[in-house]
Amino acid sequence: MLKERVKLVAYWVWTTDLVLTTVAFLVAWWLRSHVLPQLLPEVFPTELYPLSRYLGLLPLVLVIWTFFLVTREAYTSRRTVALAMEVWQVVQIVAAGTLTLAAAGWLLRLEFVSRPFLILFGCLNLILLLGEKLALRLSARHFRRRGFNYRTLLMVGINPRSEEVARIIEEHPHWGLKLLGFVAPNGSSPETVAGFPVLGKADDLPGILQNEVVDEVIFVLSRRQLDEFEDSFLLCSELGIRARVALYFPHMKARVVLEELEGIPLLTFTNTPGAIFPLFVKWLSDVVLSAVLLVVLSPLLLIIGLAVWLSSKGPMLFSQERCGLNGRRFTLYKFRTMNLGADQCMDEVAHLNEVNGPAFKARHDPRVTPVGRWLRRWSLDELPQLVNVLKGEMSLVGPRPPIPDEVDRYERWQRRRLSMKPGITGLWQVSGRAGIDDFDDWINLDLRYIDQWSLWLDFKILLKTIPAVIFARGAA
């Protein structure tokens, strides 16, 4: 019965989403066709095609929106999801839907579809859907605080972690979760835990599940206790009660993701970003921006290449093997800033190293040419790496790509910086890299970038890179 109610609510929310999308579609047509031509006749001198023509596009809109609403799991339980996450999900759905609609209009040669109309429709749809989600969230919290629309939980296991889970549930009444009490392992046990009653022991669980109204059972157990409760897992399955297991590894700081391989559940521990859509946007941005920059900057690239070639003996480009994502080897390209054969003279300049650790950096490296020193000051020697970005070996933003010899000398914890694709710029570069001489500080900045990664962080780093390059801040 409870599952049927959940499905019914999901159907009503889906219907409301499509109704609001239809309203946004119609209002966008009205604004563009009748309001904007009167308010801004110079910008919008004509009306749109008749509404009857646009209505033929509406079924396609509803199909596209349904696809993204369902695939982005907009109708799963949002009890414990933060508002910011739900807002970001709606933004993704509307953006993806609008872009798909624009692409469909271009492919199907629907000349009557106006770009201002699409922008208006996307903005109105976003406002309406966000307003709906906020209203649903507030009303659900209102009813849950008053004891309606809640799910009853049973906690199996008595330990500090189970007490922490109980405390979290108690501190968030708007989630609509009601903890009935605890079930202890066989043996002696207290009468109450964290203010909740102990309803029985492991052997009593079948009777508790049959006599109490229990929607979910949360098992918070040590690895040794899992065998003791194996029959309890099977019992929950037989009774149709959802069972959850709270895993606790005190020395591991990683997100836990449950995945599936042909029906086999896989418990995944990861420290790296795993959201598919933001990572796809990052890849798409890398490809588009690197291609555009290579075209726009091609005259500058040619001038720099000629300056390097004419100023010192040797090729314009310097290529070097570097380590990329998870240690993959690739050839990195830079404008040559040192004399020919400089990489074979490392022993002669090793004493000039200003960094503690396996990396090498020297402000007054005698191997650097006059033109090379100028290129390094303005970070122009890095521009050929746009080719590496276009090839998918690097990203515009990411950790610094190390050489294999440096990686061989890493401590184990330092190797995690290889878990994201290296970048041309990054948190280290915009944090004043010339003033950071401790190798561990470099690594920690890269790890902080990986742990806090988001599209917004990439955007901020790219913005900070512009003044850092223009004013030569942080350049060695």
N, C-alpha and C positions, 0 to 999 in steps of 0.2 A: 504493500500500500504506500509506504514511504517513497519507494523508487518511482511509483506511478505519479505521485505528487510532484516529485522533482522533475520528471519528464514534462508534466503538464505546465509547470512554471517555465521551463526552458522553451516550450512551444509558444507560450504567451509572450515571453521576452523576444523571441525570434520574430513573431508577428509584429510586435511593437517596433522593433528595429526596422523592418521592411516598410511599415507605415510611415515612420519618421523619415526614412530615406526617400519615399515617394513624395512626402510633403516638401522636403528639401529640394527635390528635383523640380516640382511645380513652382515653388516660390522663387527658385533661381531663374527659371524661365521668365516668370512675371517681372522680376526685378530687372533682368537684362533687356527684356523686350519693351517694357513700358515705363519703368521708373528711371533707369540710367539714361535713356535718350532724352528725357526731360531735364534731368539734373545736370548732365554733362553732354550736351549735344555735340560739342566739338570732338569729344573722344568717342562717343557712341551715336553717330548720326542716323543710324537706321535701326529698325526693329529686327527681331529674329524671325525665322521662318514660323509659320503657324504652329500652334500648340499640337495640333493633330499630327504633324510630322514628327515632333519630338516624342509624342506618346508612343510611337512605334519603337523608340529606343529604350523605353522604360523596362520592358521585360528583360532585356539584356543587362540593364543596370541591376535589377533584382537578383538575377542569376549570379552575376559577379560578386555582389555583396554577400549573398548567401554562401558562396564558396569561401570567401575570406573569413566570414564570421564563424563558419563551422571549422575550417582548418586551423584557425587561430584559437580554437577552444574557448570561444566567447560564452559558451553555455555550460561550462563546467562550474562546479561550486566555487564561489568567490569569497567564502567565509573568512579565510585567513590570508587573503591576498591584499597587499597594501594598495591604497587608492592610487598612488603614483604609478604602480605597475599596471593597474586597470586602465588608467588614462593613456599610458604609453601604448597599451594594446589597441585601444580604440584609434589612436593616431596612426598606428601601423595599418590597421584595417582600412581606414578611410584613404590614406595615402596610396596604398597598394591598389585599392579599388578604383580610385580616380585615375591613376597612371594606366591601369589596365584598360579602363574605358577610353582614355585618350588614344592608347595604342590600337584598340579595336576600331575606333573611328578612323584612324589613319589607314589601317590595313583594309578596311571595308570601303574606303573612299567616301565616307559620310561627310561631304563638304559642309553640310548645314550645321554640324556640331561646332559651336563657337568656343574658343579657348577661354574668354571671360566667363562664359556660361559654366564651363567645367570648373573654373576656379571658385566661382560663386557657389556652385553645387557642393564642391568638396568642403568649403568653409562652413556652409549652413549645415551640411550633414554631420560634420564634426561637432558643431555646437549642440545640435539636437541630440546626438547619441551620447555625448558627454553629460548633458543635462539629464537624460534618461538614466544613465548608469549611476549618477550621483543621487538622483531621486530614489532609485531602487535600493541603493546602499543605505541611505538615511532611513527609509521606511522599514527595511529589514532590521536594522539595528534597533529601531524604535520598538518593533514587535518582539524581538529577541530579548530585550531588556525586561519586557513584561511577561516573559515566560512562554511566548509562542514561537513556533517554528524552530525548535531546538532539537539537537541530536544528543542522545544519552551515551555516555562513554563508561567503560570499565577499564581500570588500570591494573595490569598484571605485573607484579614485581615490586619489591620494596627496596629502594636504594636512593642515593642522592639524585640520580638522574630522573627517576620516576617522580620524586618530589618536585624537581624543577619543572617537569612537564605539567604537573598538577597546578603549580603556582602560575605558570604562563596561561593556562586555560582559565584559571580563576581571575586573572588580571584583565582578561579580554572577554567580558560578558557579551559584547556585541557579535562575537563569533557564533553565538547560539549553540555552544557546547556545554552540556551539563554532565559533570563527573559524579557518578553514583558512589564510587568508592574504590578500594584496592582489593586485589586478591594476592595473598602472600604465597611464597613457595612453601612446600610441606615442611613442618617443623614449628617451632615456637614463633609467635608473631605478636606485635602490639595490637591494641584494640583500635587505635586511630593513627593515621599518618597524614601530616600536613593539614590537620583539621577535618579529614575525611575518614569515614569508617572503613575498617577492614572487614569485608563481607565474608571472607572465608579463605581457604587454602587451595592449592592446586587441585586436590581431589574433590573439592566442593564446586569447582567451576561449572561442570555440566548442570548441576542443579541451579546454580545462580543464573546461568544463561536461559534456562527454561522458566524460571520463576520471576525474573526481572525483565523489564523492557530495556533491552540493550541494542543500540544501533551499531556501535563499533567497540572493538576491544583493542587496546593499545598494550602491546607486550614490551616492557622495558626490562630486559634481562641481560645477564652476562652470558658469554658464549657457553659456559659450563651449564647454565640453567636452561638453555634452549632445548636440550634433549628431554628434560623433565616435562616440558610443556608441548612436546610434539603432538600428542593426542589432542591437546586443546586447540591447536591450529586446525586439525582435521575436523574437530567438532564445530568450530566457527564456520568452516566451509560447508559442512552438512546443514547447518541451521540457516545459512544465507546471511550470516553476520560478518560485516567487514572487519578484517584483522589487520592491524598495523604493527610494525616492529620498529622501535626506536633504537637505532644503532649508536654506539658510543665508543669511539677510539680516542683515548685521552691525548695521544701524541700526534694525531693527524688533524691538520687544518685543511679540509677540502670539502667542496660541495658534493653531495650525494645525489646521483641521478639514477633512476630505475629505467632501464631500457629493455628491449626485447629482441631476441635473435631467433626467428622461426619458432616462436612460442616458448623459448627458454628465457626466463628472467635473468637479466644481468644487472648487478648492482655496481654502478660506476662511481668512482671517486675522482674528482677532477678539480684542479686549481685554475684552469683556464676558462675563458668565456665559451659558452656552449649554445647560446641563442642563435638559431639559424638565420633569422631575418636580419638582425643587426650585422652579423658577420658577412652576409651576402651584400648588404649595402656598403660595408667597408671595402669588400673586394671590387664591387662595381665602381665605387668612387675612385679607387686606386687606378683601375684600368682607364676610366674616362679622363680623369685629371692628368695622369701621366701622359696619355696620348695627346691631349690638348696642349700641355706644357711643352712637350717635345716639338710640336708644330710651331707654337708661338715663339719659343725661345731658340728656334733653329738658327737664326742669324747670329745670336749671341754665342751659341755653341760653336759655330764655325769660326767666329773671331777668336774665341778663347783657344780653340784647337790650333789655329795658325800661330797665335802668340806663343803657345807652348812649344810648337814644332820649330819656330824660328829662333827662340831664345836659348835652347839647349839641345844637345844631341840626343836623339831618341824619338820614340813614337809619341803621338799626342795623348793616347790613352794608356793608363796603367791598369792592368788586370791582375787580380789576386784571388786565390781561392779563399772563400769564407764559409762559415757555418750558418745555415739558415734554420728553418723550422725543424725542431727536434734533431738538429745536427746534420741536416741534409747539406751536402757540399754544393756550392755554386760559384761561378766566376763573377766577381764584383768588378764594376767598371768605374774608374775615376779619371779625371784629367791628371796627367803626370805632373807632380809638384816637386819631385826629387831628381837628382842626377841619375843617369842610366846606371843600373847595377847597384843602386843604393840598398836594396833589400839584402844584398850579400855582404854588407858592411855593418851588420847589426852589432857584432862583437866590439867594433871600434867605438860605438856610441852608446853602448849599454850603460856606461857610468853616468850618462846624462838623463837617464830615466827619472821622471819626477812623480811617478805613480807607485804606490805600494801595492804590489800584486803582480799577476802575470802579464798585464797590459803594458804597452810602452807609449810614453808621451814625453816630448821634450820641446819646450818653447823655442830653444835656440839650436835646433838640429842643423848641423853644418851641411847635411845632405840636401836641404831644401834649396831650390833655385830662387832667384829674385821674383820671377813671375809666379812660381809656386807659392811663395810666401804671401803674395798679394791675393792669389786665388784662395788660399786657406783662410786668410783674414775675413773674406767675404763669403766663405763656404761655397764658392763657385766650383770648386773641384768636385763637389758631390753631384753636380747636375747629370752626368752620364748615368747615374744610378736610376734615373727615370726609366731607362731601358730595362733594368732589373725588375722594377715595379711592373712595367708592362708585361714582362715575361712571367710574372707571378712568383718570382723568387724573393721579392721584398715587398714591403708596404710603404706608403708615404709616411706613416707613423708607426713606430715600434722600437724595440730595443736595438742597441748598436750591434751590427753583425761582426762577430769576432773571427779571428783567424784560427785554424785548427790547432796550432801549437799553443795558443792561449787557452783553448777549451780543454786540452789535455792536462793542463795544470789547475783546472778548476777544482774547488772543493765540491762535495756532492750537492750541497744546498744551492751552490751558485749555478748549477746546470739548468735550474728551472727557468732561467732567463731565455733559454732556447725554446720554451714551450709556446711562444708566439712568433709569428713571422717578423724578421728584423725590418727596421724602417730607416728612411733617410733622415728623419728627425724624430725626436722623442722627448720624454720627460727630462732625460739627462741633458740633452742639448739646450733646452729652453730654461734650464735651472742654473746656467752659468758654468758650462763644463770646464772652462779654464781654471776656475777656482775650486774644482773638486778633484783633489789629488789622491784621495783614498779609494782604492779599487772597490772595497766593500760598499762605499757610498754609491758608486756607479751601479753596482749590482742591486742594491736596495731600491734605488730609483726605478730601475727596470722592473723589479718585482712589484713595486707599488703600482706601476702602470698596468701590469698584467692583472693584479688583484682588483684594481678599480676601473678596469677598462669599460668604456662605453663610447658610443658614437659622439656624444657631447664632449668627452675628454679628448678624443682625437681632434675634434673641431677646435677646441680651445688651444691645443698644442700647435696646430697649424697656424692659428691666428698669432700666437706668441712667437712663432718662428719668424714671421715677417719682420717685426722690429728687431729681433735678435740678429737677423742677417743684415738689415739695412744699417744698423748702428754697430755691427761687428761685436755685439755683446757676447761674451763667453767663448769667443774663438781663441784657439791656441796660437 
